Amino acid sequence: MPPGADAITLGRLIIVRRGAASDARLLRHERVHVRQWVELGVVRFLWRYVRSYLRWRLAGYGHWGAYRRIPLEVEAEWEARRP
């Protein structure tokens, strides 16, 4: 698990820290990532994710600033917060 993260999705596998396992919003967020992995496939998902992260880092953002600007993360968070 990456430092500071409560969960990570790898393909169809969602790994969640015990203390965050009951967080419904987090689980919805991670399920969006499962859908993204399935729709894009491994190579396209990783390419888009890493390329976007590096773009924002090179633009001068720190880790969390770059992470929050990754379009796949924005979509997952948007979907997770919908009622």
VOBA-156376 format. One line per 4 residues: number of its first residue (from 0); their letters; for each residue z, x, y of N, C-alpha, C, O. Coordinates in nm, 2 decimals, always signed. Layout:
BEGIN
NUM	a	Z,X,Y,Z,X,Y,Z,X,Y,Z,X,Y  ...
END
This chain:
BEGIN
0	mppg	+0.00,+0.08,-0.12,+0.00,+0.00,+0.00,+0.00,+0.09,+0.12,+0.08,+0.18,+0.13  -0.09,+0.06,+0.22,-0.09,+0.14,+0.34,+0.04,+0.13,+0.42,+0.10,+0.02,+0.42  +0.09,+0.23,+0.48,+0.21,+0.22,+0.57,+0.19,+0.11,+0.67,+0.09,+0.10,+0.74  +0.29,+0.03,+0.69,+0.29,-0.08,+0.79,+0.22,-0.20,+0.74,+0.22,-0.30,+0.82
4	adai	+0.16,-0.20,+0.63,+0.09,-0.32,+0.58,+0.18,-0.40,+0.48,+0.25,-0.34,+0.41  +0.17,-0.53,+0.49,+0.24,-0.62,+0.39,+0.16,-0.66,+0.27,+0.21,-0.70,+0.17  +0.02,-0.64,+0.29,-0.07,-0.68,+0.18,-0.20,-0.60,+0.19,-0.23,-0.55,+0.30  -0.27,-0.59,+0.08,-0.40,-0.53,+0.08,-0.49,-0.60,-0.02,-0.43,-0.64,-0.13
8	tlgr	-0.61,-0.62,+0.01,-0.70,-0.69,-0.09,-0.81,-0.59,-0.13,-0.87,-0.52,-0.05  -0.83,-0.58,-0.26,-0.93,-0.49,-0.32,-1.01,-0.58,-0.41,-0.97,-0.60,-0.53  -1.13,-0.62,-0.37,-1.21,-0.71,-0.45,-1.14,-0.84,-0.46,-1.10,-0.91,-0.36  -1.11,-0.88,-0.58,-1.04,-1.01,-0.61,-0.89,-0.99,-0.63,-0.82,-1.09,-0.65
12	liiv	-0.84,-0.87,-0.61,-0.70,-0.84,-0.63,-0.63,-0.83,-0.50,-0.67,-0.76,-0.41  -0.52,-0.91,-0.48,-0.44,-0.91,-0.37,-0.31,-0.85,-0.41,-0.24,-0.90,-0.50  -0.27,-0.74,-0.34,-0.14,-0.68,-0.36,-0.05,-0.71,-0.24,-0.09,-0.68,-0.13  +0.07,-0.76,-0.27,+0.16,-0.80,-0.16,+0.30,-0.74,-0.18,+0.35,-0.74,-0.29
16	rrga	+0.36,-0.69,-0.07,+0.49,-0.65,-0.08,+0.58,-0.76,-0.11,+0.56,-0.88,-0.07  +0.69,-0.74,-0.19,+0.78,-0.85,-0.23,+0.83,-0.93,-0.11,+0.84,-1.05,-0.12  +0.87,-0.86,-0.01,+0.93,-0.93,+0.11,+0.83,-1.02,+0.18,+0.87,-1.10,+0.26  +0.70,-1.01,+0.15,+0.60,-1.08,+0.22,+0.53,-1.19,+0.13,+0.44,-1.26,+0.17
20	asda	+0.58,-1.19,+0.01,+0.51,-1.28,-0.09,+0.51,-1.43,-0.06,+0.43,-1.50,-0.11  +0.61,-1.47,+0.02,+0.62,-1.61,+0.06,+0.55,-1.65,+0.19,+0.57,-1.76,+0.24  +0.48,-1.55,+0.25,+0.42,-1.57,+0.38,+0.28,-1.64,+0.36,+0.19,-1.57,+0.32  +0.28,-1.77,+0.38,+0.16,-1.85,+0.36,+0.04,-1.80,+0.44,-0.07,-1.80,+0.40
24	rllr	+0.07,-1.77,+0.57,-0.04,-1.72,+0.66,-0.10,-1.59,+0.61,-0.22,-1.58,+0.60  -0.02,-1.50,+0.56,-0.06,-1.37,+0.51,-0.15,-1.40,+0.38,-0.25,-1.33,+0.37  -0.11,-1.48,+0.30,-0.18,-1.51,+0.18,-0.32,-1.58,+0.21,-0.42,-1.55,+0.14  -0.32,-1.66,+0.31,-0.45,-1.72,+0.35,-0.54,-1.61,+0.40,-0.66,-1.61,+0.38
28	herv	-0.48,-1.52,+0.48,-0.56,-1.41,+0.54,-0.62,-1.33,+0.43,-0.74,-1.29,+0.43  -0.54,-1.29,+0.33,-0.59,-1.21,+0.22,-0.69,-1.29,+0.13,-0.79,-1.22,+0.08  -0.68,-1.42,+0.12,-0.78,-1.49,+0.04,-0.92,-1.49,+0.12,-1.02,-1.50,+0.05  -0.91,-1.49,+0.25,-1.04,-1.47,+0.32,-1.10,-1.34,+0.29,-1.23,-1.33,+0.27
32	hvrq	-1.02,-1.23,+0.27,-1.08,-1.10,+0.23,-1.14,-1.11,+0.09,-1.24,-1.05,+0.07  -1.08,-1.18,+0.00,-1.13,-1.20,-0.13,-1.27,-1.26,-0.12,-1.37,-1.21,-0.18  -1.29,-1.37,-0.04,-1.42,-1.43,-0.02,-1.52,-1.33,+0.04,-1.63,-1.33,+0.00  -1.47,-1.25,+0.14,-1.56,-1.15,+0.20,-1.61,-1.05,+0.10,-1.73,-1.02,+0.10
36	wvel	-1.52,-1.00,+0.02,-1.56,-0.91,-0.09,-1.66,-0.97,-0.18,-1.76,-0.90,-0.21  -1.64,-1.09,-0.22,-1.73,-1.16,-0.31,-1.87,-1.18,-0.25,-1.97,-1.15,-0.31  -1.87,-1.23,-0.12,-1.99,-1.25,-0.05,-2.07,-1.13,-0.02,-2.19,-1.12,-0.04  -2.00,-1.02,+0.02,-2.07,-0.90,+0.07,-2.09,-0.80,-0.05,-2.18,-0.72,-0.04
40	gvvr	-2.01,-0.80,-0.15,-2.01,-0.70,-0.25,-1.93,-0.58,-0.20,-1.90,-0.56,-0.08  -1.90,-0.49,-0.29,-1.82,-0.37,-0.26,-1.88,-0.28,-0.16,-1.81,-0.25,-0.06  -2.00,-0.24,-0.17,-2.06,-0.15,-0.08,-2.07,-0.20,+0.06,-2.03,-0.14,+0.16  -2.13,-0.32,+0.07,-2.14,-0.38,+0.21,-2.01,-0.41,+0.27,-1.99,-0.39,+0.39
44	flwr	-1.91,-0.46,+0.20,-1.78,-0.48,+0.25,-1.72,-0.35,+0.31,-1.68,-0.35,+0.42  -1.72,-0.25,+0.22,-1.66,-0.12,+0.27,-1.74,-0.06,+0.38,-1.68,+0.00,+0.47  -1.87,-0.07,+0.38,-1.95,-0.01,+0.49,-1.92,-0.08,+0.62,-1.89,-0.01,+0.72  -1.92,-0.21,+0.62,-1.88,-0.28,+0.74,-1.74,-0.25,+0.79,-1.72,-0.23,+0.91
48	yvrs	-1.65,-0.26,+0.70,-1.51,-0.24,+0.74,-1.48,-0.10,+0.79,-1.43,-0.08,+0.90  -1.52,+0.00,+0.72,-1.50,+0.14,+0.76,-1.58,+0.18,+0.89,-1.53,+0.24,+0.98  -1.71,+0.13,+0.89,-1.79,+0.16,+1.01,-1.73,+0.10,+1.14,-1.73,+0.17,+1.24  -1.68,-0.02,+1.13,-1.62,-0.08,+1.25,-1.49,-0.01,+1.29,-1.47,+0.01,+1.40
52	ylrw	-1.41,+0.02,+1.19,-1.29,+0.09,+1.22,-1.31,+0.22,+1.29,-1.25,+0.25,+1.39  -1.40,+0.30,+1.23,-1.44,+0.43,+1.29,-1.50,+0.42,+1.43,-1.47,+0.50,+1.52  -1.58,+0.31,+1.45,-1.64,+0.29,+1.58,-1.53,+0.27,+1.69,-1.54,+0.33,+1.80  -1.43,+0.19,+1.66,-1.32,+0.16,+1.75,-1.23,+0.28,+1.77,-1.18,+0.31,+1.88
56	rlag	-1.21,+0.36,+1.66,-1.13,+0.48,+1.68,-1.20,+0.58,+1.77,-1.14,+0.64,+1.86  -1.33,+0.60,+1.75,-1.41,+0.69,+1.84,-1.42,+0.64,+1.98,-1.44,+0.72,+2.07  -1.40,+0.51,+2.00,-1.40,+0.45,+2.14,-1.26,+0.47,+2.20,-1.24,+0.44,+2.32  -1.17,+0.53,+2.13,-1.04,+0.57,+2.19,-0.92,+0.48,+2.15,-0.81,+0.50,+2.20
60	yghw	-0.94,+0.39,+2.07,-0.83,+0.30,+2.02,-0.75,+0.37,+1.91,-0.80,+0.45,+1.83  -0.62,+0.34,+1.91,-0.53,+0.39,+1.81,-0.56,+0.31,+1.68,-0.64,+0.22,+1.68  -0.48,+0.35,+1.57,-0.51,+0.28,+1.44,-0.50,+0.13,+1.45,-0.59,+0.06,+1.41  -0.39,+0.08,+1.51,-0.37,-0.07,+1.51,-0.47,-0.14,+1.60,-0.52,-0.25,+1.57
64	gayr	-0.50,-0.07,+1.71,-0.60,-0.13,+1.80,-0.74,-0.14,+1.74,-0.81,-0.24,+1.75  -0.78,-0.03,+1.67,-0.91,-0.04,+1.59,-0.90,-0.14,+1.48,-1.00,-0.21,+1.46  -0.80,-0.14,+1.41,-0.78,-0.23,+1.29,-0.80,-0.38,+1.34,-0.87,-0.46,+1.28  -0.73,-0.41,+1.45,-0.74,-0.55,+1.50,-0.87,-0.59,+1.55,-0.90,-0.71,+1.58
68	ripl	-0.96,-0.49,+1.58,-1.10,-0.52,+1.63,-1.20,-0.53,+1.52,-1.32,-0.55,+1.55  -1.17,-0.50,+1.39,-1.26,-0.50,+1.28,-1.30,-0.65,+1.26,-1.22,-0.73,+1.24  -1.43,-0.68,+1.27,-1.47,-0.82,+1.26,-1.43,-0.89,+1.13,-1.39,-1.01,+1.14  -1.42,-0.82,+1.02,-1.37,-0.88,+0.90,-1.22,-0.92,+0.91,-1.18,-1.02,+0.85
72	evea	-1.15,-0.84,+0.98,-1.01,-0.87,+1.01,-0.99,-0.98,+1.10,-0.91,-1.07,+1.09  -1.07,-0.98,+1.21,-1.07,-1.09,+1.31,-1.10,-1.22,+1.24,-1.03,-1.32,+1.26  -1.20,-1.23,+1.15,-1.23,-1.35,+1.08,-1.12,-1.39,+0.99,-1.08,-1.51,+0.99  -1.06,-1.30,+0.92,-0.95,-1.33,+0.82,-0.83,-1.39,+0.90,-0.77,-1.48,+0.86
76	ewea	-0.80,-1.33,+1.01,-0.69,-1.37,+1.09,-0.71,-1.51,+1.15,-0.63,-1.59,+1.15  -0.83,-1.53,+1.20,-0.87,-1.66,+1.26,-0.86,-1.77,+1.16,-0.80,-1.87,+1.18  -0.91,-1.74,+1.04,-0.91,-1.84,+0.93,-0.76,-1.87,+0.89,-0.73,-1.98,+0.86  -0.68,-1.76,+0.88,-0.55,-1.78,+0.83,-0.46,-1.86,+0.93,-0.36,-1.92,+0.89
80	rrp	-0.49,-1.86,+1.06,-0.41,-1.93,+1.16,-0.46,-2.07,+1.18,-0.40,-2.15,+1.26  -0.57,-2.11,+1.12,-0.61,-2.25,+1.13,-0.52,-2.34,+1.06,-0.46,-2.31,+0.96  -0.50,-2.46,+1.12,-0.40,-2.56,+1.06,-0.46,-2.61,+0.93,-0.39,-2.70,+0.86
END
